[in-house]
């Protein structure tokens, strides 16, 4: 196969592959079986609106129950900085407060 034929074949295959990408695709995710633990804390509503928009509430259950406030603060900051969570800086302390008091080491005994 000549070089010109090789590149023509590659262009054709690529074009056919890209043509398939133009059609709309959709996926249906399974229902989330775990919900955030309800709380009167302001951070609860914020976490419902922000955190579980990107990941399951089950994620919180996998965090250590002994995790201190600094751990949760670092996690929330990481979600914003690394994963680009759309969190307002002024909402972050309330979310951290909810998380540490509901899932971390400040849970009522």
N, C-alpha and C positions, 0 to 999 in steps of 0.2 A: 504494500500500500504506500502510495506516495505521501509525502508530507502534506500536500494540499488536500488529498483525499482524507487523510487522518483528521485534519482540522475541520473539514467540512462535515465529517461524520460526528465529531465531538460537538460541533455547533448544532447539528440536527438533534442529537440526543439531548443536549442541554435545553434546547428550545422546546422539545416535547415534554421534558420534565418540568420546565417552568410553566408551560401551558396548563398542566395539572394543578399548579399552585393557585391559579387565578380563580378557581371555583371555590365557593364558600364552604367552609368546613365548620362543624360544631361538635362539641363534646358535651356529654351530660355527666356530671360528677355525682357520686352517691351522696345521700343525705348525711350530714354531720351528726353522728350519734352522741357526741358530747357537747354540752353547752357550757358557757362560762358560769361559774357559781354566782348566783344573784347576790347583790349587795346594795346597800344604801349609799355606799361611797361614790363620789362623783366619777372616779376613774372607771367604774363598772360600765357606765353608758359609753364612755369614751373607748374603752377596750372592745365593747360590742361593735361600735361603729368603725374602729380602725384595725384592731388586731386580727379579729376573725374574718376580716375581708380578704386576708391573704393566706392565713393558715388556720387549721382546726383548733378549737379550744382544747382539744386533747393534748396539744403541745405543752400546755401549762402543767398537765398531770405528770409529764416526764421530767419536770424540773425538780431538783431536790427540795423537799419540804423544809430542810434546814437552811435554805438559801437566804442570806441576809439582804437587807435593802440595797447594799452596794452591788450585789449580783444582779438584782432585778433592774437597777438603774443602768448597769452596763448592758444588759440585754435589750432594754428599750432603746438606748442610744445606738446600739449595734443595728437594730432593726431599721432605724432611721438612716444611719450613715452607710451601712453596707447594702441593705436590701431596699433602700429608698422608700421606706414606709412614710406615707403622707401625714406625719405627726407634727402638730404645731408645738414649738418649744414650750409654750406656756401650758400645754396639756400633759406633757410628759411626767411632771412630778405627781399629778393625780393618778395617772395610769400606774406608775411605780408603786404608789401608796396602795392602790387596790390590789396589785399583784402580790406584794409582800405580805399584806394582811390577809389575803385569801389563799395564796399558794405557798408563801414563804415562811420564814421563821417568826413572823409576827402574828401568825394565826392564833385565834383564841384557843386556849387549851380546854 
